[in-house]
Amino acid sequence: MTYISSRLAAVKPSASMAVSQAAKALSAKGIDVIDLGLGEPDFPTPAHITEAAYQAAKAGDTLYTAALGTLALRRAIVAKFSRENGLDYTSDEIIASNGAKQIIFNALMATLEDDDEVILPTPYFVSYPEMAKLLGGKPVIAHCREEDGFRLTPDILEQAITPKTKWLFLNSPGNPSGAVYDEASLKALGAVLERYPHVLVLSDEIYEHIIFDGLKFISFAKACPQLKDRSLIVNGMSKAYAMTGWRVGYAAGPLPLIKAMATVQSQSITSVCSIAQAAGAAALEGSQDHIRTFRDAFQNRRDLVVKGVNTIEGLSLRVPEGAFYAFINCAGLIGKQCPDGSVLNDDTAVANYLLNEGHVAAVPGAAYGMSPYFRISTATSDEVLGEAIRRIAGAVARLKPASKA
């Protein structure tokens, strides 16, 4: 259609949402599909958070709020950063938005000029490059290695930086890899960034509390305090508090950037739902006991999936250190022949095969900038994950070596 923006033509729909829709389409035909495409905790929002929203609504807390967010929520966020991360911010250096994705979108809209570069270490969250392209930026892919734990190294970072670089994106714990950056790794990256004062850092820390095996989370701004004045620390309620549908994300950063993001927000969505903001404040200020319960469950599920996947010939899975995904190496399946005679030429074909033959929805690694892999979410019950592994194993067992011409 000629009235659709040419800029939008370069942007792909969310791959994980597309996979989920494909799974729903099969389900609508009566096929029993296990949808592991979307990353969403299967726990209910803790009761005290829901109760806070209910009480706010009853009290008439149903009007527009400041674009930055309510002062109550921003003060709760300030306290959270101080208490959990050892970071000091003022309430004016905090913004709340409709989820962490909108935080990122607003930051890019507030800063990008045409062809500014955004460095994205692989594997990256599917929306990062698309948001950059939509807002006139140019994604620069920094190819990380599985043998480095899917972490960006200083040498790879240095090679990616140019005079046009505007942002470096980091994500720890990472989606889809589960990679966690320790303090030494962050400091090593910070040492490179010190030499390039034009580069801003966006640290996506939404999976902060979903970290395994006793590893300690450290925020980028804490590890590299000398870069705090050009770092945006992104977080939110969705993952740690099972609040994906509430749509409350937040960020802390330098005052000029936060003010610019507030301007974007005031001319777009105005503010986050007032009731959801009350729930967010309650989440941060109330009991945190559920976090350990959630984390323990996610770690047990990770262990189940790692054990199961690594028994399937042709697949391998590096142990995720956090988040609730499995980023599965499927190099051993490329070139195999399906029962219908078609050949698995890439990880997109593998994901399609698993959906249509095994009735398990997974997202191909190409969507994350790294092949040949596929991602499944482990944020579901042990029973469902066990059945998914059995189905994947069965589908793989039905493959044959590619016939020779």
Sequence and secondary structure as in RCSB ss.txt:
>XXXX:A:sequence
MTYISSRLAAVKPSASMAVSQAAKALSAKGIDVIDLGLGEPDFPTPAHITEAAYQAAKAGDTLYTAALGTLALRR
AIVAKFSRENGLDYTSDEIIASNGAKQIIFNALMATLEDDDEVILPTPYFVSYPEMAKLLGGKPVIAHCREEDGF
RLTPDILEQAITPKTKWLFLNSPGNPSGAVYDEASLKALGAVLERYPHVLVLSDEIYEHIIFDGLKFISFAKACP
QLKDRSLIVNGMSKAYAMTGWRVGYAAGPLPLIKAMATVQSQSITSVCSIAQAAGAAALEGSQDHIRTFRDAFQN
RRDLVVKGVNTIEGLSLRVPEGAFYAFINCAGLIGKQCPDGSVLNDDTAVANYLLNEGHVAAVPGAAYGMSPYFR
ISTATSDEVLGEAIRRIAGAVARLKPASKA
>XXXX:A:secstr
 TTS HHHHT    HHHHHHHHHHHHHHTT   EE  S    S   HHHHHHHHHHHHTT  S   TT  HHHHH
HHHHHHHHHH     GGGEEEESSHHHHHHHHHHHH  TT EEEEESS  THHHHHHHHTT EEEEE   GGGTT
   HHHHHHH  TTEEEEEEESS TTT     HHHHHHHHHHHTT TT EEEEE TTTT B TT     HHHH G
GGGGGEEEEEESTTTTT GGG  EEEE  HHHHHHHHHHHHTTT S  HHHHHHHHHHHHS  HHHHHHHHHHHH
HHHHHHHHHTTSTT B     BSSEEEEE GGGTT B TTS B  SHHHHHHHHHHHH EE EEGGGGT  SEEE
EE  S HHHHHHHHHHHHHHHHT B     
